[in-house]
Amino acid sequence: MSAGEKAKAKTEQAQGKAEKAVGNAVGNDRMAAEGQAKKSTGDAREAKEKGKDAFKG
């Protein structure tokens, strides 16, 4: 996994998790859903990069 893509995936995951927590805390369902979507995007990016690494090695 390239360092840049790995960092981007981790950043998306962290931002999504934080946004979801804030959305849940203030009762904003839309913000919570957007946070979950962002976290899922980060999870998918990480899985894609791990898959690439598996084929390289």
C-alpha positions as CSV (number, residue, x, y, z in Angstrom):
1,M,0.0,0.0,0.0
2,S,1.5,3.3,-0.9
3,A,2.1,5.6,2.0
4,G,0.0,8.4,0.5
5,E,-3.1,6.2,-0.1
6,K,-2.7,4.6,3.3
7,A,-2.6,8.0,5.0
8,K,-5.6,9.1,2.9
9,A,-7.6,6.1,3.9
10,K,-6.8,6.5,7.6
11,T,-7.7,10.2,7.5
12,E,-11.0,9.5,5.8
13,Q,-11.7,6.8,8.5
14,A,-10.9,9.1,11.3
15,Q,-12.9,12.1,9.9
16,G,-15.9,9.8,9.3
17,K,-15.8,8.4,12.7
18,A,-15.6,11.8,14.3
19,E,-18.3,13.2,12.1
20,K,-20.6,10.3,12.9
21,A,-20.0,10.7,16.7
22,V,-20.7,14.4,16.5
23,G,-23.8,13.8,14.5
24,N,-25.1,11.2,17.0
25,A,-24.2,13.5,19.9
26,V,-26.2,16.4,18.6
27,G,-29.0,14.3,17.2
28,N,-28.2,15.2,13.6
29,D,-29.0,12.0,11.6
30,R,-27.8,13.5,8.3
31,M,-24.4,14.3,9.8
32,A,-24.1,10.9,11.3
33,A,-25.0,9.3,8.0
34,E,-22.4,11.4,6.1
35,G,-19.8,10.5,8.7
36,Q,-20.5,6.8,8.3
37,A,-20.3,7.2,4.5
38,K,-16.9,8.9,4.8
39,K,-15.7,6.2,7.1
40,S,-16.9,3.5,4.7
41,T,-15.1,5.2,1.8
42,G,-11.9,5.1,3.9
43,D,-12.5,1.4,4.7
44,A,-13.0,0.6,1.0
45,R,-9.8,2.6,0.0
46,E,-7.8,0.7,2.6
47,A,-9.2,-2.7,1.4
48,K,-8.4,-1.8,-2.2
49,E,-4.8,-1.0,-1.3
50,K,-4.4,-4.1,0.8
51,G,-5.7,-6.1,-2.2
52,K,-3.1,-4.5,-4.4
53,D,-0.4,-5.4,-1.9
54,A,-1.5,-9.0,-1.8
55,F,-1.0,-9.3,-5.6
56,K,2.4,-7.6,-5.5
57,G,3.9,-9.8,-2.8
